[in-house]
Amino acid sequence: MRGLRGLVSSEEIDRLVLTRRYGLLLTGSFAGAEQQRLVNGLVSVEIDQRVAAFKEAHAAIEG
């Protein structure tokens, strides 16, 4: 994220990276042996969505 600071506003970094779901996943509030599959699925979805958001942001920057 440090590399983005000069190119992207703080608000955009929040939108692209520091999502509410990201924060929830970091807290481990879903962690539990029986819920590991759910957590893994949520992480995969979050990663896919963040990759898509970065691609869109990159395309917007490149024009």
VMD Tcl script that builds the backbone (N, CA, C; Angstrom):
set m [mol new atoms 189]
animate dup $m
set s [atomselect $m all]
$s set {name element resname resid chain x y z} {
  {N N MET 1 A 0.806 -1.185 0.000}
  {CA C MET 1 A 0.000 0.000 0.000}
  {C C MET 1 A 0.849 1.249 0.000}
  {N N ARG 2 A 2.036 1.178 0.589}
  {CA C ARG 2 A 2.882 2.378 0.639}
  {C C ARG 2 A 3.168 2.906 -0.746}
  {N N GLY 3 A 3.338 2.004 -1.710}
  {CA C GLY 3 A 3.631 2.416 -3.074}
  {C C GLY 3 A 2.475 3.129 -3.753}
  {N N LEU 4 A 1.285 2.917 -3.268}
  {CA C LEU 4 A 0.108 3.557 -3.858}
  {C C LEU 4 A -0.139 4.958 -3.333}
  {N N ARG 5 A 0.407 5.290 -2.186}
  {CA C ARG 5 A 0.068 6.548 -1.495}
  {C C ARG 5 A 0.254 7.781 -2.386}
  {N N GLY 6 A 1.273 7.822 -3.214}
  {CA C GLY 6 A 1.484 8.988 -4.058}
  {C C GLY 6 A 0.593 9.014 -5.288}
  {N N LEU 7 A 0.026 7.859 -5.646}
  {CA C LEU 7 A -0.779 7.763 -6.856}
  {C C LEU 7 A -2.275 7.737 -6.601}
  {N N VAL 8 A -2.648 7.272 -5.424}
  {CA C VAL 8 A -4.059 7.033 -5.134}
  {C C VAL 8 A -4.404 7.699 -3.799}
  {N N SER 9 A -5.557 8.308 -3.730}
  {CA C SER 9 A -5.973 8.974 -2.497}
  {C C SER 9 A -6.227 7.962 -1.379}
  {N N SER 10 A -6.202 8.437 -0.158}
  {CA C SER 10 A -6.481 7.581 0.999}
  {C C SER 10 A -7.859 6.956 0.901}
  {N N GLU 11 A -8.815 7.723 0.405}
  {CA C GLU 11 A -10.170 7.205 0.255}
  {C C GLU 11 A -10.211 6.049 -0.733}
  {N N GLU 12 A -9.470 6.173 -1.816}
  {CA C GLU 12 A -9.422 5.097 -2.804}
  {C C GLU 12 A -8.719 3.868 -2.242}
  {N N ILE 13 A -7.658 4.061 -1.473}
  {CA C ILE 13 A -6.978 2.924 -0.844}
  {C C ILE 13 A -7.942 2.208 0.093}
  {N N ASP 14 A -8.704 2.977 0.869}
  {CA C ASP 14 A -9.705 2.377 1.747}
  {C C ASP 14 A -10.715 1.571 0.939}
  {N N ARG 15 A -11.157 2.130 -0.169}
  {CA C ARG 15 A -12.158 1.446 -1.000}
  {C C ARG 15 A -11.584 0.191 -1.637}
  {N N LEU 16 A -10.324 0.263 -2.062}
  {CA C LEU 16 A -9.702 -0.853 -2.772}
  {C C LEU 16 A -9.188 -1.949 -1.846}
  {N N VAL 17 A -8.673 -1.570 -0.692}
  {CA C VAL 17 A -7.964 -2.535 0.150}
  {C C VAL 17 A -8.601 -2.716 1.517}
  {N N LEU 18 A -8.807 -1.641 2.217}
  {CA C LEU 18 A -9.194 -1.726 3.616}
  {C C LEU 18 A -10.710 -1.795 3.768}
  {N N THR 19 A -11.291 -2.797 3.149}
  {CA C THR 19 A -12.737 -2.953 3.186}
  {C C THR 19 A -13.192 -3.461 4.553}
  {N N ARG 20 A -14.460 -3.330 4.807}
  {CA C ARG 20 A -15.013 -3.842 6.065}
  {C C ARG 20 A -14.789 -5.352 6.171}
  {N N ARG 21 A -14.994 -6.059 5.062}
  {CA C ARG 21 A -14.786 -7.504 5.062}
  {C C ARG 21 A -13.335 -7.840 5.370}
  {N N TYR 22 A -12.412 -7.063 4.817}
  {CA C TYR 22 A -10.986 -7.254 5.101}
  {C C TYR 22 A -10.736 -7.140 6.604}
  {N N GLY 23 A -11.312 -6.116 7.221}
  {CA C GLY 23 A -11.150 -5.932 8.661}
  {C C GLY 23 A -11.727 -7.088 9.455}
  {N N LEU 24 A -12.898 -7.561 9.059}
  {CA C LEU 24 A -13.511 -8.698 9.750}
  {C C LEU 24 A -12.663 -9.953 9.625}
  {N N LEU 25 A -12.129 -10.171 8.443}
  {CA C LEU 25 A -11.286 -11.355 8.250}
  {C C LEU 25 A -10.015 -11.265 9.080}
  {N N LEU 26 A -9.477 -10.059 9.218}
  {CA C LEU 26 A -8.275 -9.895 10.039}
  {C C LEU 26 A -8.533 -10.145 11.517}
  {N N THR 27 A -9.730 -9.834 11.978}
  {CA C THR 27 A -10.029 -10.021 13.398}
  {C C THR 27 A -10.134 -11.487 13.767}
  {N N GLY 28 A -10.381 -12.333 12.783}
  {CA C GLY 28 A -10.534 -13.752 13.077}
  {C C GLY 28 A -11.835 -14.063 13.779}
  {N N SER 29 A -12.804 -13.149 13.680}
  {CA C SER 29 A -14.066 -13.350 14.389}
  {C C SER 29 A -14.838 -14.558 13.872}
  {N N PHE 30 A -14.474 -15.066 12.704}
  {CA C PHE 30 A -15.137 -16.242 12.157}
  {C C PHE 30 A -14.350 -17.515 12.422}
  {N N ALA 31 A -13.171 -17.372 13.024}
  {CA C ALA 31 A -12.268 -18.509 13.178}
  {C C ALA 31 A -12.860 -19.555 14.107}
  {N N GLY 32 A -12.780 -20.756 13.696}
  {CA C GLY 32 A -13.210 -21.909 14.452}
  {C C GLY 32 A -12.978 -23.121 13.576}
  {N N ALA 33 A -12.612 -24.217 14.169}
  {CA C ALA 33 A -12.264 -25.389 13.379}
  {C C ALA 33 A -13.388 -25.783 12.415}
  {N N GLU 34 A -14.634 -25.736 12.891}
  {CA C GLU 34 A -15.758 -26.144 12.054}
  {C C GLU 34 A -16.100 -25.107 10.989}
  {N N GLN 35 A -15.583 -23.893 11.126}
  {CA C GLN 35 A -15.890 -22.824 10.175}
  {C C GLN 35 A -14.736 -22.526 9.222}
  {N N GLN 36 A -13.703 -23.351 9.243}
  {CA C GLN 36 A -12.526 -23.075 8.424}
  {C C GLN 36 A -12.864 -23.011 6.940}
  {N N ARG 37 A -13.734 -23.869 6.468}
  {CA C ARG 37 A -14.119 -23.860 5.050}
  {C C ARG 37 A -14.804 -22.541 4.698}
  {N N LEU 38 A -15.675 -22.076 5.574}
  {CA C LEU 38 A -16.341 -20.789 5.361}
  {C C LEU 38 A -15.333 -19.650 5.300}
  {N N VAL 39 A -14.407 -19.636 6.242}
  {CA C VAL 39 A -13.387 -18.584 6.272}
  {C C VAL 39 A -12.551 -18.626 4.996}
  {N N ASN 40 A -12.134 -19.805 4.577}
  {CA C ASN 40 A -11.343 -19.925 3.350}
  {C C ASN 40 A -12.118 -19.410 2.139}
  {N N GLY 41 A -13.411 -19.703 2.092}
  {CA C GLY 41 A -14.232 -19.205 0.998}
  {C C GLY 41 A -14.348 -17.692 1.015}
  {N N LEU 42 A -14.539 -17.117 2.208}
  {CA C LEU 42 A -14.619 -15.661 2.321}
  {C C LEU 42 A -13.315 -14.996 1.916}
  {N N VAL 43 A -12.199 -15.581 2.319}
  {CA C VAL 43 A -10.890 -15.030 1.931}
  {C C VAL 43 A -10.735 -15.081 0.421}
  {N N SER 44 A -11.119 -16.181 -0.202}
  {CA C SER 44 A -11.008 -16.302 -1.658}
  {C C SER 44 A -11.862 -15.261 -2.375}
  {N N VAL 45 A -13.082 -15.068 -1.901}
  {CA C VAL 45 A -13.958 -14.063 -2.503}
  {C C VAL 45 A -13.367 -12.669 -2.332}
  {N N GLU 46 A -12.872 -12.380 -1.133}
  {CA C GLU 46 A -12.274 -11.063 -0.881}
  {C C GLU 46 A -11.079 -10.821 -1.791}
  {N N ILE 47 A -10.219 -11.806 -1.936}
  {CA C ILE 47 A -9.048 -11.660 -2.813}
  {C C ILE 47 A -9.490 -11.425 -4.251}
  {N N ASP 48 A -10.452 -12.200 -4.728}
  {CA C ASP 48 A -10.944 -12.023 -6.101}
  {C C ASP 48 A -11.513 -10.626 -6.309}
  {N N GLN 49 A -12.274 -10.134 -5.336}
  {CA C GLN 49 A -12.846 -8.803 -5.463}
  {C C GLN 49 A -11.787 -7.713 -5.393}
  {N N ARG 50 A -10.782 -7.884 -4.564}
  {CA C ARG 50 A -9.713 -6.890 -4.477}
  {C C ARG 50 A -8.907 -6.874 -5.769}
  {N N VAL 51 A -8.632 -8.034 -6.366}
  {CA C VAL 51 A -7.914 -8.088 -7.644}
  {C C VAL 51 A -8.711 -7.359 -8.717}
  {N N ALA 52 A -10.006 -7.601 -8.772}
  {CA C ALA 52 A -10.858 -6.920 -9.757}
  {C C ALA 52 A -10.849 -5.407 -9.531}
  {N N ALA 53 A -10.919 -4.985 -8.272}
  {CA C ALA 53 A -10.904 -3.552 -7.975}
  {C C ALA 53 A -9.583 -2.919 -8.383}
  {N N PHE 54 A -8.475 -3.612 -8.134}
  {CA C PHE 54 A -7.178 -3.081 -8.535}
  {C C PHE 54 A -7.059 -2.995 -10.047}
  {N N LYS 55 A -7.581 -3.986 -10.764}
  {CA C LYS 55 A -7.545 -3.932 -12.225}
  {C C LYS 55 A -8.330 -2.724 -12.739}
  {N N GLU 56 A -9.502 -2.485 -12.147}
  {CA C GLU 56 A -10.304 -1.325 -12.541}
  {C C GLU 56 A -9.575 -0.024 -12.241}
  {N N ALA 57 A -8.945 0.051 -11.073}
  {CA C ALA 57 A -8.208 1.258 -10.700}
  {C C ALA 57 A -7.015 1.475 -11.628}
  {N N HIS 58 A -6.334 0.398 -11.951}
  {CA C HIS 58 A -5.190 0.495 -12.855}
  {C C HIS 58 A -5.640 1.000 -14.229}
  {N N ALA 59 A -6.740 0.450 -14.724}
  {CA C ALA 59 A -7.258 0.889 -16.017}
  {C C ALA 59 A -7.642 2.365 -15.979}
  {N N ALA 60 A -8.207 2.814 -14.858}
  {CA C ALA 60 A -8.588 4.224 -14.740}
  {C C ALA 60 A -7.363 5.124 -14.715}
  {N N ILE 61 A -6.308 4.673 -14.043}
  {CA C ILE 61 A -5.062 5.468 -13.964}
  {C C ILE 61 A -4.384 5.532 -15.336}
  {N N GLU 62 A -4.379 4.390 -16.023}
  {CA C GLU 62 A -3.737 4.331 -17.330}
  {C C GLU 62 A -4.526 5.092 -18.399}
  {N N GLY 63 A -5.801 5.283 -18.151}
  {CA C GLY 63 A -6.631 6.062 -19.065}
  {C C GLY 63 A -7.149 5.249 -20.163}
}
mol reanalyze $m
mol bondsrecalc $m
mol representation Tube
mol addrep $m
